[in-house]
Amino acid sequence: MKYRILHADDDTLFSRIVKQVLQQNGFEVHSAFDGEQAWLLFNQMSFDSCLLDIQMPHLDGIGLGERIRNADKQVPIVFLSGEDPAIVAAEVFGRGGGNGYFTKTLNIRQLSALLNLHLNQRIQ
């Protein structure tokens, strides 16, 4: 079974890299380049997990996470950002409804393992 991932990030180069790596690891990835576009996609399709950048135009990742969490209490939300996790932790795990945080400066290939961890916890 392929897991369907919503990835919202305004950095088009980073977004292409994430999509390529996740697809190579068996995920189906749908990309949005701002929060409003991601919100529209979320309402049009069913997703197994959401990867959200924090800083995006039109609707930031925290606001998008809040909307997603209000609409779906179960879908795992992982935030991707270059922000220091200590600075954004309260927003990410509070209002943003995050299940995880992945800094863009870490090895991007570890992202698949993090997604599988949250998705497997959801199934159990």
Residue pairs with C-beta under 8 A, 6 or more apart in sequence:
2 26
2 27
2 28
3 26
3 27
3 28
3 48
3 49
3 115
3 119
4 27
4 28
4 30
4 45
4 46
4 47
4 48
5 22
5 27
5 28
5 29
5 30
5 47
5 48
5 49
5 50
5 51
5 115
6 30
6 32
6 38
6 41
6 42
6 45
6 47
6 49
6 50
6 51
7 15
7 18
7 19
7 22
7 29
7 30
7 31
7 32
7 50
7 51
8 31
8 32
8 33
8 34
8 35
8 37
8 38
8 50
8 51
8 52
8 53
8 56
8 61
8 64
9 15
9 18
9 31
9 33
9 51
9 52
9 53
9 56
9 80
10 33
10 34
10 53
10 55
10 56
10 57
11 53
12 33
14 104
15 31
15 33
17 108
18 29
18 51
18 80
18 108
18 111
19 29
19 31
21 108
21 109
21 111
21 112
22 29
22 111
22 112
22 115
23 29
25 112
27 112
27 115
30 41
30 45
30 47
32 38
32 40
32 41
33 56
34 56
34 57
34 58
34 59
35 52
35 56
35 57
35 58
35 59
35 60
35 61
35 63
35 64
36 58
36 59
37 58
38 50
38 52
38 56
38 59
38 64
39 59
39 64
39 67
39 68
42 50
42 67
42 68
42 71
43 71
47 75
48 75
48 76
48 119
48 122
49 75
49 76
49 77
49 78
49 115
49 118
49 119
50 65
50 68
50 75
50 76
50 77
50 78
51 78
51 79
51 80
51 102
51 111
51 115
52 61
52 64
52 65
52 68
52 77
52 78
52 79
52 80
52 96
53 61
53 79
53 80
53 81
54 60
54 61
54 62
54 79
54 80
54 81
54 83
54 88
54 91
54 92
55 61
55 81
55 83
56 64
59 67
61 79
61 81
61 96
62 88
62 91
62 92
62 95
62 96
65 77
65 79
65 92
65 95
65 96
65 97
65 98
66 95
66 96
66 97
68 75
68 77
68 97
69 77
69 96
69 97
74 122
76 99
76 100
76 115
76 118
76 119
76 121
76 122
77 96
77 97
77 98
77 99
77 100
78 98
78 99
78 100
78 101
78 102
78 114
78 115
78 118
79 88
79 92
79 96
79 98
79 100
79 101
79 102
80 102
80 103
80 104
80 111
81 88
81 101
81 103
81 104
82 103
82 104
82 105
83 103
85 92
85 101
85 103
88 101
89 101
92 98
92 101
93 101
99 118
100 114
100 118
102 110
102 111
102 114
